[in-house]
Amino acid sequence: MAHSQSLSNDSWLHFITSNPRRGCKYLGFCACLAFIFLSLTWLRDDERPIDKPLLTSTKPPANIPFKEAPVSSPDSEPGLEDAGPILNNLTVAFPPLPPADDEEYVSLCLAIKDQPGDLDEFLAHYYYHHGVRRFYVMDDGSDPPLSYTPNFGIPPFAVPRSAVTFTYIPRVPDRPQPFQHTIYADYCVKNFGERHTWMGFFDADEFLEMRRATTLVDWLHQWEKNETVGALSVNWITHNSGGQQKRPQSDTRKGFRRCVVDRPDGRNADEENSHVKSFAKTALFDGVNSVHNMRTAYGTVSVGEKGDECMIKRVPITHDVWALHHYSVKSREQFLEKQQRGSPNNHHAAGEFWDRIEDADDYECPELASYVP
């Protein structure tokens, strides 16, 4: 039976104790009202502005300083065999990374000797900034062999060992010359070419830069459709020592930021940047004309970025779509070490080459200095 009279403050306790069931309902109703009131209060507090707004950004800053993570001893170094694009709170990749070429549409072949640090930077640059997932490293008699290196890449950006195929080539006095031609044709293309559509032939001191909103893989896909093209060539941008006598503490791309002009006037550098390096369609590869130019089959030709046919050199020099930064001398100390190692072709006269690069007109060229890794 319903009760219409209200309870006074003096009678509420008597009401509850004399009618337990009704008292419980009354207390429950009061508890619900209290919960609703407190919830509304909390929500209003959350909507109040705080003194310092949160700073968020979906884009990396225009120029992110590089900070290398400390490298621990080999005994404590974590396993990096299956590492992918490793990022941490100390270092952020820059510029934004392209998609990985997991199908191994393109591969790189290089000959190298006793340069584990240079190899690390080379692998990290192409693995992260160009998405390359297959490297054929032709170890030209390193001691110890470069394949003994426990980890690859620039910490914390590891390059998995599964992306690198090593071939160790002992140095013997009677090997054919120029031997780098043999490395490219017999060791790389003959053994591995059919696994890829394109193969690039670079040295460990050559770093590619894509200059438009296109990736290396997309750029090569565009030229794959052209049946008259057997190879695609990219012009050098040659870096000098920048006056440095000793090896810099930073990596190569950050340490050397001055380049030889394309067409030197007065102090001539033999138009160093007219030289090219190439990516070849493996199905059309027909031999090596020089380390700068691959011979291609069925009447196809090697072309530059404008579709112009070229050989060892390409003039006029252009770098509109891409450029190959060539750190040919580095510091004086590193240049002398390079001469001591020797090259597979042994064709440079040390003093003459150094003077030609160092005496040429130059300019500031920091394009790759901000790259991380």
C-alpha beads as a LAMMPS data file, in Angstrom:
LAMMPS data file: protein, C-alpha beads

373 atoms
372 bonds

1 atom types
1 bond types

-500.0 500.0 xlo xhi
-500.0 500.0 ylo yhi
-500.0 500.0 zlo zhi

Masses

1 110.0

Atoms # bond

1 1 1 0.000 0.000 0.000
2 1 1 1.441 3.358 -1.021
3 1 1 2.151 6.084 1.550
4 1 1 1.693 9.691 0.514
5 1 1 2.971 11.406 3.616
6 1 1 6.562 12.640 3.627
7 1 1 9.104 11.770 6.249
8 1 1 10.544 14.460 8.482
9 1 1 14.195 14.562 9.399
10 1 1 13.277 13.234 12.875
11 1 1 11.331 10.243 11.645
12 1 1 13.538 8.858 8.844
13 1 1 15.491 6.571 11.192
14 1 1 12.241 5.201 12.694
15 1 1 10.938 4.599 9.178
16 1 1 13.979 2.633 8.142
17 1 1 14.237 0.521 11.300
18 1 1 10.517 -0.258 11.441
19 1 1 10.316 -1.112 7.722
20 1 1 13.619 -2.815 6.696
21 1 1 12.584 -3.572 3.113
22 1 1 11.419 -0.031 2.452
23 1 1 14.516 1.318 4.210
24 1 1 16.841 -0.583 1.893
25 1 1 15.057 0.782 -1.143
26 1 1 15.347 4.305 0.234
27 1 1 19.072 3.964 0.918
28 1 1 19.656 2.527 -2.553
29 1 1 17.856 5.443 -4.138
30 1 1 20.003 7.903 -2.194
31 1 1 23.190 6.078 -3.191
32 1 1 22.265 6.291 -6.872
33 1 1 21.670 10.033 -6.604
34 1 1 25.052 10.501 -4.919
35 1 1 26.844 8.471 -7.627
36 1 1 25.252 10.510 -10.420
37 1 1 26.202 13.789 -8.712
38 1 1 29.847 12.736 -8.230
39 1 1 30.135 11.485 -11.837
40 1 1 28.935 14.809 -13.201
41 1 1 31.455 16.609 -10.998
42 1 1 34.377 14.463 -12.267
43 1 1 33.384 14.966 -15.889
44 1 1 33.324 18.726 -15.442
45 1 1 36.791 18.622 -13.848
46 1 1 38.181 16.629 -16.801
47 1 1 36.943 19.271 -19.226
48 1 1 38.854 22.063 -17.534
49 1 1 41.943 23.224 -19.510
50 1 1 45.305 22.438 -17.964
51 1 1 48.083 24.978 -17.717
52 1 1 50.443 23.318 -20.287
53 1 1 48.942 21.892 -23.500
54 1 1 50.273 18.573 -24.823
55 1 1 52.583 18.883 -27.849
56 1 1 51.747 16.305 -30.504
57 1 1 52.844 15.925 -34.100
58 1 1 52.263 13.351 -36.808
59 1 1 55.257 14.542 -38.835
60 1 1 58.965 14.453 -38.012
61 1 1 60.653 17.824 -37.583
62 1 1 62.410 19.182 -40.630
63 1 1 65.867 18.391 -39.305
64 1 1 66.237 15.733 -36.637
65 1 1 69.660 15.631 -35.004
66 1 1 71.326 12.251 -35.027
67 1 1 72.236 10.621 -31.758
68 1 1 73.975 7.291 -31.823
69 1 1 72.958 4.786 -29.206
70 1 1 75.862 3.388 -27.183
71 1 1 77.112 0.061 -28.472
72 1 1 77.569 -2.579 -25.821
73 1 1 80.181 -5.293 -25.849
74 1 1 79.638 -8.283 -28.175
75 1 1 78.815 -10.487 -25.188
76 1 1 75.910 -8.286 -24.175
77 1 1 74.723 -7.250 -27.642
78 1 1 71.159 -8.498 -28.285
79 1 1 70.569 -10.802 -31.229
80 1 1 69.721 -8.825 -34.377
81 1 1 69.306 -11.702 -36.814
82 1 1 65.596 -11.123 -37.396
83 1 1 65.539 -7.389 -36.754
84 1 1 63.300 -5.167 -38.822
85 1 1 63.071 -1.364 -38.799
86 1 1 64.135 -0.834 -35.183
87 1 1 63.234 2.541 -33.709
88 1 1 63.625 3.735 -30.142
89 1 1 63.159 6.906 -28.163
90 1 1 66.738 8.048 -28.864
91 1 1 66.682 8.014 -32.657
92 1 1 63.916 8.556 -35.206
93 1 1 64.296 7.580 -38.852
94 1 1 64.521 10.527 -41.229
95 1 1 63.365 11.130 -43.886
96 1 1 60.245 8.913 -43.746
97 1 1 61.112 5.384 -44.799
98 1 1 59.794 3.820 -48.023
99 1 1 58.035 0.442 -48.118
100 1 1 60.265 -2.609 -47.915
101 1 1 61.024 -4.431 -51.165
102 1 1 60.116 -7.782 -49.639
103 1 1 59.767 -9.379 -53.077
104 1 1 63.431 -8.498 -53.770
105 1 1 62.546 -6.804 -57.034
106 1 1 65.924 -5.040 -56.881
107 1 1 69.243 -6.141 -55.383
108 1 1 72.681 -4.601 -54.934
109 1 1 76.094 -6.074 -55.743
110 1 1 79.272 -4.576 -54.303
111 1 1 82.922 -5.515 -53.926
112 1 1 84.588 -4.512 -50.658
113 1 1 87.697 -5.274 -48.613
114 1 1 88.461 -4.659 -44.899
115 1 1 85.760 -2.019 -44.399
116 1 1 83.288 -3.320 -41.805
117 1 1 82.300 0.188 -40.665
118 1 1 81.719 1.388 -44.227
119 1 1 79.688 -1.729 -44.946
120 1 1 77.457 -1.049 -41.932
121 1 1 76.612 2.435 -43.164
122 1 1 76.085 1.249 -46.743
123 1 1 73.717 -1.538 -45.694
124 1 1 71.756 0.687 -43.307
125 1 1 71.349 3.426 -45.935
126 1 1 69.961 1.173 -48.649
127 1 1 68.002 -1.138 -46.345
128 1 1 66.118 1.680 -44.642
129 1 1 66.068 4.597 -47.080
130 1 1 65.533 2.598 -50.276
131 1 1 63.841 -0.558 -48.997
132 1 1 66.456 -2.910 -50.495
133 1 1 66.223 -6.376 -48.985
134 1 1 68.986 -8.251 -50.835
135 1 1 72.681 -7.414 -50.824
136 1 1 75.404 -9.460 -52.517
137 1 1 78.622 -8.595 -50.737
138 1 1 81.689 -9.747 -52.642
139 1 1 84.387 -9.860 -49.959
140 1 1 87.616 -9.174 -51.834
141 1 1 89.962 -10.933 -49.396
142 1 1 89.168 -9.199 -46.080
143 1 1 91.058 -10.361 -42.995
144 1 1 89.033 -11.391 -41.075
145 1 1 86.221 -12.020 -43.565
146 1 1 83.418 -9.485 -43.321
147 1 1 80.905 -12.279 -42.837
148 1 1 82.398 -12.791 -39.361
149 1 1 80.925 -9.447 -38.275
150 1 1 78.358 -10.277 -35.551
151 1 1 75.793 -7.567 -36.401
152 1 1 75.140 -5.179 -39.267
153 1 1 73.676 -1.688 -39.483
154 1 1 73.944 1.478 -37.403
155 1 1 72.601 0.988 -33.854
156 1 1 69.760 0.983 -33.109
157 1 1 68.927 0.404 -36.798
158 1 1 69.916 -3.184 -37.448
159 1 1 70.168 -4.852 -40.841
160 1 1 69.295 -8.552 -40.538
161 1 1 71.931 -11.019 -41.651
162 1 1 69.251 -12.745 -43.699
163 1 1 69.337 -9.755 -46.103
164 1 1 73.061 -10.161 -46.869
165 1 1 74.632 -12.867 -49.043
166 1 1 78.416 -13.043 -48.720
167 1 1 80.897 -14.448 -51.211
168 1 1 84.524 -14.589 -50.073
169 1 1 87.068 -14.167 -52.892
170 1 1 90.717 -14.880 -51.972
171 1 1 93.242 -12.528 -53.543
172 1 1 95.512 -14.470 -55.872
173 1 1 98.175 -13.004 -58.181
174 1 1 96.888 -14.531 -61.408
175 1 1 93.257 -13.471 -61.291
176 1 1 91.844 -11.767 -64.419
177 1 1 91.935 -7.981 -64.744
178 1 1 89.959 -5.830 -64.424
179 1 1 88.655 -8.173 -61.756
180 1 1 85.632 -6.107 -60.761
181 1 1 84.148 -6.950 -64.158
182 1 1 84.412 -10.621 -63.230
183 1 1 82.821 -9.959 -59.845
184 1 1 79.816 -8.253 -61.392
185 1 1 79.281 -10.662 -64.279
186 1 1 80.237 -14.062 -62.857
187 1 1 79.800 -13.769 -59.113
188 1 1 76.693 -11.562 -58.956
189 1 1 74.597 -11.783 -62.122
190 1 1 75.472 -15.343 -63.132
191 1 1 74.854 -16.753 -59.659
192 1 1 71.980 -14.600 -58.430
193 1 1 70.610 -12.464 -61.265
194 1 1 67.586 -14.588 -62.105
195 1 1 66.183 -13.969 -58.615
196 1 1 65.655 -10.253 -59.300
197 1 1 64.355 -7.930 -62.002
198 1 1 67.074 -5.322 -61.406
199 1 1 70.566 -5.411 -59.935
200 1 1 72.606 -2.341 -59.007
201 1 1 76.417 -2.251 -59.113
202 1 1 77.791 0.163 -56.521
203 1 1 80.783 0.641 -54.241
204 1 1 80.623 1.042 -50.470
205 1 1 81.354 4.784 -50.763
206 1 1 78.341 5.478 -53.009
207 1 1 75.010 6.508 -51.493
208 1 1 71.852 7.010 -53.527
209 1 1 69.493 9.951 -53.038
210 1 1 65.977 10.018 -54.513
211 1 1 65.036 13.646 -55.130
212 1 1 61.330 13.515 -55.906
213 1 1 58.273 11.970 -54.314
214 1 1 59.117 8.555 -55.719
215 1 1 60.946 5.576 -54.296
216 1 1 63.771 3.644 -55.907
217 1 1 61.508 0.649 -56.483
218 1 1 58.745 2.771 -58.053
219 1 1 61.296 4.519 -60.277
220 1 1 62.652 1.193 -61.544
221 1 1 59.115 -0.104 -62.118
222 1 1 58.514 2.817 -64.479
223 1 1 61.541 1.866 -66.591
224 1 1 60.834 -1.862 -66.544
225 1 1 57.970 -1.245 -68.951
226 1 1 60.295 0.329 -71.547
227 1 1 61.483 -2.564 -73.708
228 1 1 64.271 -0.524 -75.326
229 1 1 66.017 0.061 -71.974
230 1 1 68.397 -2.536 -70.560
231 1 1 70.027 -0.454 -67.820
232 1 1 69.368 2.791 -65.981
233 1 1 72.242 5.106 -65.041
234 1 1 72.575 7.738 -62.323
235 1 1 75.133 10.575 -62.258
236 1 1 77.632 11.007 -59.448
237 1 1 77.828 13.896 -57.016
238 1 1 81.469 13.720 -55.931
239 1 1 82.368 14.750 -52.377
240 1 1 85.834 15.977 -51.423
241 1 1 87.614 15.848 -48.059
242 1 1 86.324 19.199 -46.866
243 1 1 89.895 19.888 -45.750
244 1 1 89.863 17.094 -43.161
245 1 1 93.104 15.262 -42.488
246 1 1 91.780 12.725 -39.963
247 1 1 88.802 10.400 -39.998
248 1 1 85.763 12.259 -38.587
249 1 1 83.905 10.916 -35.562
250 1 1 80.606 10.880 -37.473
251 1 1 79.653 8.548 -40.288
252 1 1 80.553 9.330 -43.895
253 1 1 77.344 11.097 -44.921
254 1 1 77.532 13.482 -41.985
255 1 1 81.282 13.972 -42.078
256 1 1 81.773 15.184 -45.658
257 1 1 79.487 17.957 -46.880
258 1 1 81.382 19.609 -49.715
259 1 1 81.064 18.528 -53.334
260 1 1 82.801 19.118 -56.640
261 1 1 80.771 21.266 -59.033
262 1 1 79.281 19.551 -62.082
263 1 1 81.245 21.506 -64.690
264 1 1 84.340 23.018 -63.087
265 1 1 85.613 26.237 -64.598
266 1 1 89.248 27.160 -64.114
267 1 1 90.219 24.445 -61.638
268 1 1 89.127 21.378 -63.572
269 1 1 88.124 18.050 -62.024
270 1 1 87.662 16.250 -65.344
271 1 1 83.896 16.651 -64.964
272 1 1 83.938 13.992 -62.256
273 1 1 80.164 14.058 -61.865
274 1 1 79.645 13.039 -65.484
275 1 1 80.467 9.470 -64.421
276 1 1 77.520 7.167 -63.837
277 1 1 76.709 3.934 -62.053
278 1 1 73.977 1.583 -63.164
279 1 1 71.054 -0.640 -62.358
280 1 1 70.691 -3.354 -65.018
281 1 1 67.739 -5.520 -65.936
282 1 1 69.107 -8.946 -65.098
283 1 1 67.239 -10.647 -67.949
284 1 1 69.015 -8.347 -70.432
285 1 1 72.472 -8.283 -68.811
286 1 1 75.131 -9.217 -71.386
287 1 1 78.418 -8.303 -69.722
288 1 1 80.422 -5.438 -68.245
289 1 1 81.823 -2.614 -70.362
290 1 1 83.227 -0.929 -67.249
291 1 1 82.270 -0.565 -63.604
292 1 1 80.233 2.426 -64.806
293 1 1 78.383 0.762 -67.663
294 1 1 76.748 -2.622 -68.214
295 1 1 76.379 -4.194 -71.632
296 1 1 72.791 -5.202 -72.429
297 1 1 71.301 -7.619 -74.962
298 1 1 68.841 -7.550 -77.882
299 1 1 69.614 -3.997 -78.947
300 1 1 68.638 -2.450 -75.627
301 1 1 70.619 0.479 -74.250
302 1 1 71.611 2.138 -71.000
303 1 1 69.889 5.460 -70.390
304 1 1 69.964 8.328 -67.910
305 1 1 67.065 9.826 -65.995
306 1 1 65.833 11.720 -69.078
307 1 1 65.836 8.598 -71.260
308 1 1 69.018 9.719 -73.025
309 1 1 71.444 6.971 -74.058
310 1 1 74.742 7.004 -72.168
311 1 1 77.856 4.936 -71.559
312 1 1 80.570 5.491 -68.910
313 1 1 79.785 9.209 -68.706
314 1 1 76.577 11.157 -69.136
315 1 1 76.491 14.774 -70.290
316 1 1 74.695 17.034 -69.674
317 1 1 74.883 16.092 -66.009
318 1 1 71.490 16.132 -64.279
319 1 1 70.307 15.139 -60.813
320 1 1 66.619 15.989 -61.079
321 1 1 65.178 12.620 -60.039
322 1 1 68.103 10.963 -58.322
323 1 1 71.795 11.354 -57.546
324 1 1 74.600 9.049 -56.443
325 1 1 76.739 10.698 -53.772
326 1 1 80.303 9.458 -54.227
327 1 1 82.602 9.917 -51.225
328 1 1 85.661 9.197 -53.303
329 1 1 88.445 10.495 -51.051
330 1 1 87.007 11.205 -47.563
331 1 1 89.744 12.447 -45.200
332 1 1 93.424 12.308 -46.118
333 1 1 93.895 9.515 -43.578
334 1 1 91.067 7.443 -45.067
335 1 1 92.255 8.069 -48.608
336 1 1 95.708 6.684 -47.797
337 1 1 94.089 3.650 -46.163
338 1 1 92.044 3.139 -49.320
339 1 1 95.160 3.194 -51.473
340 1 1 96.833 0.710 -49.146
341 1 1 93.897 -1.695 -49.480
342 1 1 93.967 -1.437 -53.243
343 1 1 90.933 -1.713 -55.490
344 1 1 89.822 -4.664 -57.598
345 1 1 90.876 -2.705 -60.683
346 1 1 93.955 -0.867 -59.337
347 1 1 93.633 1.984 -61.835
348 1 1 93.956 5.192 -59.810
349 1 1 97.230 7.050 -59.406
350 1 1 96.845 8.134 -55.782
351 1 1 98.442 11.576 -55.833
352 1 1 96.941 12.626 -59.136
353 1 1 93.431 11.585 -58.151
354 1 1 93.587 13.313 -54.746
355 1 1 94.822 16.551 -56.296
356 1 1 92.169 16.497 -58.991
357 1 1 89.327 16.210 -56.488
358 1 1 90.753 18.533 -53.852
359 1 1 91.727 21.305 -56.281
360 1 1 88.361 21.453 -58.037
361 1 1 85.755 24.129 -57.362
362 1 1 83.310 22.946 -54.711
363 1 1 80.119 23.878 -52.858
364 1 1 78.172 22.940 -49.711
365 1 1 76.100 19.759 -50.235
366 1 1 74.416 18.608 -46.988
367 1 1 71.591 16.594 -48.579
368 1 1 72.458 13.268 -46.918
369 1 1 73.836 14.704 -43.677
370 1 1 70.405 14.678 -42.005
371 1 1 69.643 11.054 -42.885
372 1 1 68.947 8.721 -39.954
373 1 1 70.192 6.037 -40.029

Bonds

1 1 1 2
2 1 2 3
3 1 3 4
4 1 4 5
5 1 5 6
6 1 6 7
7 1 7 8
8 1 8 9
9 1 9 10
10 1 10 11
11 1 11 12
12 1 12 13
13 1 13 14
14 1 14 15
15 1 15 16
16 1 16 17
17 1 17 18
18 1 18 19
19 1 19 20
20 1 20 21
21 1 21 22
22 1 22 23
23 1 23 24
24 1 24 25
25 1 25 26
26 1 26 27
27 1 27 28
28 1 28 29
29 1 29 30
30 1 30 31
31 1 31 32
32 1 32 33
33 1 33 34
34 1 34 35
35 1 35 36
36 1 36 37
37 1 37 38
38 1 38 39
39 1 39 40
40 1 40 41
41 1 41 42
42 1 42 43
43 1 43 44
44 1 44 45
45 1 45 46
46 1 46 47
47 1 47 48
48 1 48 49
49 1 49 50
50 1 50 51
51 1 51 52
52 1 52 53
53 1 53 54
54 1 54 55
55 1 55 56
56 1 56 57
57 1 57 58
58 1 58 59
59 1 59 60
60 1 60 61
61 1 61 62
62 1 62 63
63 1 63 64
64 1 64 65
65 1 65 66
66 1 66 67
67 1 67 68
68 1 68 69
69 1 69 70
70 1 70 71
71 1 71 72
72 1 72 73
73 1 73 74
74 1 74 75
75 1 75 76
76 1 76 77
77 1 77 78
78 1 78 79
79 1 79 80
80 1 80 81
81 1 81 82
82 1 82 83
83 1 83 84
84 1 84 85
85 1 85 86
86 1 86 87
87 1 87 88
88 1 88 89
89 1 89 90
90 1 90 91
91 1 91 92
92 1 92 93
93 1 93 94
94 1 94 95
95 1 95 96
96 1 96 97
97 1 97 98
98 1 98 99
99 1 99 100
100 1 100 101
101 1 101 102
102 1 102 103
103 1 103 104
104 1 104 105
105 1 105 106
106 1 106 107
107 1 107 108
108 1 108 109
109 1 109 110
110 1 110 111
111 1 111 112
112 1 112 113
113 1 113 114
114 1 114 115
115 1 115 116
116 1 116 117
117 1 117 118
118 1 118 119
119 1 119 120
120 1 120 121
121 1 121 122
122 1 122 123
123 1 123 124
124 1 124 125
125 1 125 126
126 1 126 127
127 1 127 128
128 1 128 129
129 1 129 130
130 1 130 131
131 1 131 132
132 1 132 133
133 1 133 134
134 1 134 135
135 1 135 136
136 1 136 137
137 1 137 138
138 1 138 139
139 1 139 140
140 1 140 141
141 1 141 142
142 1 142 143
143 1 143 144
144 1 144 145
145 1 145 146
146 1 146 147
147 1 147 148
148 1 148 149
149 1 149 150
150 1 150 151
151 1 151 152
152 1 152 153
153 1 153 154
154 1 154 155
155 1 155 156
156 1 156 157
157 1 157 158
158 1 158 159
159 1 159 160
160 1 160 161
161 1 161 162
162 1 162 163
163 1 163 164
164 1 164 165
165 1 165 166
166 1 166 167
167 1 167 168
168 1 168 169
169 1 169 170
170 1 170 171
171 1 171 172
172 1 172 173
173 1 173 174
174 1 174 175
175 1 175 176
176 1 176 177
177 1 177 178
178 1 178 179
179 1 179 180
180 1 180 181
181 1 181 182
182 1 182 183
183 1 183 184
184 1 184 185
185 1 185 186
186 1 186 187
187 1 187 188
188 1 188 189
189 1 189 190
190 1 190 191
191 1 191 192
192 1 192 193
193 1 193 194
194 1 194 195
195 1 195 196
196 1 196 197
197 1 197 198
198 1 198 199
199 1 199 200
200 1 200 201
201 1 201 202
202 1 202 203
203 1 203 204
204 1 204 205
205 1 205 206
206 1 206 207
207 1 207 208
208 1 208 209
209 1 209 210
210 1 210 211
211 1 211 212
212 1 212 213
213 1 213 214
214 1 214 215
215 1 215 216
216 1 216 217
217 1 217 218
218 1 218 219
219 1 219 220
220 1 220 221
221 1 221 222
222 1 222 223
223 1 223 224
224 1 224 225
225 1 225 226
226 1 226 227
227 1 227 228
228 1 228 229
229 1 229 230
230 1 230 231
231 1 231 232
232 1 232 233
233 1 233 234
234 1 234 235
235 1 235 236
236 1 236 237
237 1 237 238
238 1 238 239
239 1 239 240
240 1 240 241
241 1 241 242
242 1 242 243
243 1 243 244
244 1 244 245
245 1 245 246
246 1 246 247
247 1 247 248
248 1 248 249
249 1 249 250
250 1 250 251
251 1 251 252
252 1 252 253
253 1 253 254
254 1 254 255
255 1 255 256
256 1 256 257
257 1 257 258
258 1 258 259
259 1 259 260
260 1 260 261
261 1 261 262
262 1 262 263
263 1 263 264
264 1 264 265
265 1 265 266
266 1 266 267
267 1 267 268
268 1 268 269
269 1 269 270
270 1 270 271
271 1 271 272
272 1 272 273
273 1 273 274
274 1 274 275
275 1 275 276
276 1 276 277
277 1 277 278
278 1 278 279
279 1 279 280
280 1 280 281
281 1 281 282
282 1 282 283
283 1 283 284
284 1 284 285
285 1 285 286
286 1 286 287
287 1 287 288
288 1 288 289
289 1 289 290
290 1 290 291
291 1 291 292
292 1 292 293
293 1 293 294
294 1 294 295
295 1 295 296
296 1 296 297
297 1 297 298
298 1 298 299
299 1 299 300
300 1 300 301
301 1 301 302
302 1 302 303
303 1 303 304
304 1 304 305
305 1 305 306
306 1 306 307
307 1 307 308
308 1 308 309
309 1 309 310
310 1 310 311
311 1 311 312
312 1 312 313
313 1 313 314
314 1 314 315
315 1 315 316
316 1 316 317
317 1 317 318
318 1 318 319
319 1 319 320
320 1 320 321
321 1 321 322
322 1 322 323
323 1 323 324
324 1 324 325
325 1 325 326
326 1 326 327
327 1 327 328
328 1 328 329
329 1 329 330
330 1 330 331
331 1 331 332
332 1 332 333
333 1 333 334
334 1 334 335
335 1 335 336
336 1 336 337
337 1 337 338
338 1 338 339
339 1 339 340
340 1 340 341
341 1 341 342
342 1 342 343
343 1 343 344
344 1 344 345
345 1 345 346
346 1 346 347
347 1 347 348
348 1 348 349
349 1 349 350
350 1 350 351
351 1 351 352
352 1 352 353
353 1 353 354
354 1 354 355
355 1 355 356
356 1 356 357
357 1 357 358
358 1 358 359
359 1 359 360
360 1 360 361
361 1 361 362
362 1 362 363
363 1 363 364
364 1 364 365
365 1 365 366
366 1 366 367
367 1 367 368
368 1 368 369
369 1 369 370
370 1 370 371
371 1 371 372
372 1 372 373
